[in-house]
Amino acid sequence: MKTTIALDASNRIVLSRELRRAAGIPRKQKLEAYATPGRIVLEMAANPSGRVVKRGKLKVWTGAVPATPIEEAVEQSRHYTR
């Protein structure tokens, strides 16, 4: 989906409901913003509500599945210490 967005009187950007739905952004989701010359990129912030716990011989994530790439998540779990 492509759309043009104008800044409001306070120089804020408001994302329409249709644009948020197309991007899969839920209500009240925190976003991370990155700026490069001529471009602003918005990404959903990671949900930190969870932790790795040891159950028996396994280490298990107790929260929602993070947006971390699988290789990085495996590497973090290998070096996890309490």
Secondary structure as GFF3:
##gff-version 3
##sequence-region A 1 82
A	DSSP	alpha_helix	17	23	.	.	.	ID=ss1
A	DSSP	beta_strand	31	36	.	.	.	ID=ss2
A	DSSP	beta_strand	39	44	.	.	.	ID=ss3
A	DSSP	beta_strand	52	55	.	.	.	ID=ss4
A	DSSP	beta_strand	58	61	.	.	.	ID=ss5
A	DSSP	alpha_helix	70	78	.	.	.	ID=ss6
###
